[in-house]
Amino acid sequence: MSENFERHAYDILIIGSGGAGLRAAVAAAEGGAKVAVLGKSLLGKAHTVMAEGGVAASLGNVDPADGWETHFYDTMRSGHFINNYKMVEVFAKEAPDRVLELEQWGAVFDRTPEGRIMQRPFGAHTFRRLAHVGDRTGMEIIRTMEQKILTVNVDVFQEITATKLFIDNGRVAGTVAYYREDGRFALFTAKAVVIATGGWGKAYKVTSNSWESTGDGAALAFRAGAELVDMEMVQFHPTGMVWPPGVRGLLVTEGVRGEGGLLRNSEGERFMEKYDPQRMELSSRDVVARSIYKEVQAGRGTPHGGAWLDITHKGPEYIKRKLPGMYQQFMALADVDITKTKFEVGPTIHYTMGGIKVDALTCATNVPGLFAAGECAGGLHGANRLGGNSLADILVFGKRAGDGALEFIQGHEGTPKVEEAEVQAEIERVLQPVGQESGENPYALHEQLQEIMANHAGISRNGPELEQGLQKMLELKERAKSMSAPGSRTFNPGWHSVHDVRNMITLCEAIIRGAIERKESRGAQWRLDHPDELEEYGKINFVHKMEDGEVKTYTSPVAEMTAELQELFQLGAAPGIAKSGKKE
Amino acid sequence: MAEEITLSVFRGDRSGGREQEYKIPAVPGMVVLDALHYIQAHQAPDLAVRWNCKAAHCGSCSAEINGSAKLLCKTRVDDYTDEVIHVRPMHTFPVIKDLVTDVSWNYEKLRQIPAFQPAIKAPFTLHQRDVDRIQEFRKCIECFLCQNICHVLRDHSAKDAYWGPRMMIRMAELQMHPLDTADRIDLLKGSAGIGYCNITKCCTVVCPQGINITDNGIIPLKERVADKYFDPLGGLVRKMHK
């Protein structure tokens, strides 16, 4: 069987059309490269749209004492110091410029009384730092990027799924993809490829993530030889909806707490006083999520197993103005008026800190010509991500990945080749499940994968459960080899699911292996059998490589901060506080 | 609520199709999209439906439920007691398969709108009262339900003459940005065809974001067109007092 396929040749190929991918595309196109963006959804629908609370940048519009040093300090502390400090440094320094650039491109942020970009407080940020638009900041950013991309010379391919990266003499050479519309195939060759496909929160059942978050790009890069780092670090957002069941996991923005919302248990106790009396509701996400979990475990949960969140004291007018999406979400989906009554919330999977290991400055992976940015990349957030840092991440490192790819193609002659036979073999593999009536149901496997992850690698973990989980995941991996997708190639979600499930299984295996190896509790990794944070584990990251089709796990030393940066942690308080002489 | 729900879902492609019935167990709080997911997982794995966020942020899952243009993720199953829930694709756009339609025309039009051209470099000094009205328009999630329901596009297939409410709102947002310098009035009167809108407000009714498309967007744009073309002097006076 030989299948016809389209052929496209580009300088730089971006896989993923969320904020990071579009920002990379703008950078690459402005540098004069011929650029294509592939997205598995329609333009402007990517998971970026779901970010609500804001984008973190030390503009200092509300708290002038803020600066990059304090943003750096907060991010490192929140990541429990296993972050790639060089990434954090450029991130903290460049985030303000990236936000102002959005304003230049048409984003309309909420304003301060002086007419500058408004910034709100958020968990574990020392200062009011999150530029925002009500509770729909991600929507504003993806729309701005969509509108920007339409003005630059970039070819956008919508609803197209990349299934494999090709390598020529060790260098990335392109990808093959199929159009969801009719299942026809296309080969994209390129001199450099940027992966910007987001996270894999769909590996869990109770999740705030959209269907797209299946880790495709990270899995493709991994199979092509790229390393993954910090995979065990999966963030539970403390506040997802818990009732009714149809909406369980749906995000309740941290903005509710940022705007003054209070958490209470079934006894009316403001329980964060016990767990983090200083920062209370605005403690870091790992701490708040665990605190809610512990309250529920102790029998002090709400009727449906969560905590109460209460913002009624701010008054209906204020709530509807600052949190309009939340107000509507609860009215429409839960029949709850949050301006009049407290409501139930509980932890939900939100973000994957780990991902493709990249160079801090260029976003280059260990595979020549392959770059990664955004949630699919690891290193910036360490063991726990601060709210607002992901929107800043996609902007700062989206641009850096685009620039990095541009620099790479300028420094490397020639175009790598993809063998015809390799393309045909991949097409044959991808088509195999289509029209098959007998075989494993991808929807059922997805559900089982989610069960394994929830039961064996969830918010609380222990060695034996993780080991069992690994065995179950390996069994699932075998069964997944014979998935079927009855029906035709035309927009067949069952067929799309086959690829999603395969990719998630690959990444989940790495999550579990990392969680087994990290025999301590740090950030999002909470081991009941190793409850303490241990110094020796603060010096290493766990790195995974695919060797002969097997996932192998190694350790890699955490780079030591420069003396100058280390000093920022010896001031007795956050840098901005210490320097301004105010008390923390 | 009923323990079993009956859905009648359009199945077909460009060549045609018909509704097919599915019976599924009800779950409290279930939305129509959940029901379709159940059907996919247990009865029809190739049932095509576009969705992303399931949180009414992305605007992917637009369809027609018992004749009304709605988001599948925001429409609760228990809104329809004791009746079959009919789910059909948007009427105005060509069907690709089942509930998925070809909305590429909208992206073509978006590309033709002159982008934001600020007079100065950011950071801008803009007051909240100056941006309130454009922030309303920027709430748009591009679900294209307004395009689907606009009778100029829906009943008269006049896509070559009128670009539809979504494009009007995009242009309103740009025209009313205090710092924008581009002029889209000629475009509005010309190929974008604002004159075709006769203010029936169907678009405003279906907007899941509650944007006052007609009153706050299209009518003020019509006034600007009228000022420029039919009352140049009055328009100049009003502009000086803006």
Chai-1 contact restraints between the chains, C-beta under 6 A:
chainA,res_idxA,chainB,res_idxB,connection_type,confidence,min_distance_angstrom,max_distance_angstrom,comment,restraint_id
A,S41,B,N52,contact,1.0,0.0,6.0,A-B,restraint_1
A,G44,B,E142,contact,1.0,0.0,6.0,A-B,restraint_2
A,K45,B,N52,contact,1.0,0.0,6.0,A-B,restraint_3
A,K45,B,C58,contact,1.0,0.0,6.0,A-B,restraint_4
A,K45,B,S60,contact,1.0,0.0,6.0,A-B,restraint_5
A,V49,B,H57,contact,1.0,0.0,6.0,A-B,restraint_6
A,V49,B,C58,contact,1.0,0.0,6.0,A-B,restraint_7
A,M50,B,C53,contact,1.0,0.0,6.0,A-B,restraint_8
A,M50,B,H57,contact,1.0,0.0,6.0,A-B,restraint_9
A,L100,B,A122,contact,1.0,0.0,6.0,A-B,restraint_10
A,L100,B,P123,contact,1.0,0.0,6.0,A-B,restraint_11
A,E103,B,A122,contact,1.0,0.0,6.0,A-B,restraint_12
A,E103,B,F124,contact,1.0,0.0,6.0,A-B,restraint_13
A,Q104,B,A122,contact,1.0,0.0,6.0,A-B,restraint_14
A,G106,B,F116,contact,1.0,0.0,6.0,A-B,restraint_15
A,V108,B,V131,contact,1.0,0.0,6.0,A-B,restraint_16
A,V108,B,I134,contact,1.0,0.0,6.0,A-B,restraint_17
A,V108,B,Q135,contact,1.0,0.0,6.0,A-B,restraint_18
A,V108,B,R138,contact,1.0,0.0,6.0,A-B,restraint_19
A,R111,B,L126,contact,1.0,0.0,6.0,A-B,restraint_20
A,R111,B,H127,contact,1.0,0.0,6.0,A-B,restraint_21
A,R111,B,Q128,contact,1.0,0.0,6.0,A-B,restraint_22
A,G115,B,T125,contact,1.0,0.0,6.0,A-B,restraint_23
A,G115,B,L126,contact,1.0,0.0,6.0,A-B,restraint_24
A,G115,B,H127,contact,1.0,0.0,6.0,A-B,restraint_25
A,M139,B,H57,contact,1.0,0.0,6.0,A-B,restraint_26
A,L150,B,R111,contact,1.0,0.0,6.0,A-B,restraint_27
A,T151,B,A115,contact,1.0,0.0,6.0,A-B,restraint_28
A,E181,B,I96,contact,1.0,0.0,6.0,A-B,restraint_29
A,S210,B,N52,contact,1.0,0.0,6.0,A-B,restraint_30
A,S210,B,C53,contact,1.0,0.0,6.0,A-B,restraint_31
A,P244,B,P28,contact,1.0,0.0,6.0,A-B,restraint_32
A,P244,B,G29,contact,1.0,0.0,6.0,A-B,restraint_33
A,P245,B,V27,contact,1.0,0.0,6.0,A-B,restraint_34
A,P245,B,P28,contact,1.0,0.0,6.0,A-B,restraint_35
A,P245,B,G29,contact,1.0,0.0,6.0,A-B,restraint_36
A,G246,B,V27,contact,1.0,0.0,6.0,A-B,restraint_37
A,G246,B,G29,contact,1.0,0.0,6.0,A-B,restraint_38
A,G246,B,M30,contact,1.0,0.0,6.0,A-B,restraint_39
A,G246,B,V31,contact,1.0,0.0,6.0,A-B,restraint_40
A,G246,B,D34,contact,1.0,0.0,6.0,A-B,restraint_41
A,V247,B,G29,contact,1.0,0.0,6.0,A-B,restraint_42
A,L250,B,A55,contact,1.0,0.0,6.0,A-B,restraint_43
A,A332,B,K74,contact,1.0,0.0,6.0,A-B,restraint_44
A,Y443,B,A41,contact,1.0,0.0,6.0,A-B,restraint_45
A,P486,B,P45,contact,1.0,0.0,6.0,A-B,restraint_46
A,G487,B,D46,contact,1.0,0.0,6.0,A-B,restraint_47
A,T490,B,K97,contact,1.0,0.0,6.0,A-B,restraint_48
A,F491,B,A48,contact,1.0,0.0,6.0,A-B,restraint_49
A,F491,B,I96,contact,1.0,0.0,6.0,A-B,restraint_50
A,F491,B,K97,contact,1.0,0.0,6.0,A-B,restraint_51
A,F491,B,V100,contact,1.0,0.0,6.0,A-B,restraint_52
A,N492,B,D46,contact,1.0,0.0,6.0,A-B,restraint_53
A,G494,B,P45,contact,1.0,0.0,6.0,A-B,restraint_54
A,G494,B,D46,contact,1.0,0.0,6.0,A-B,restraint_55
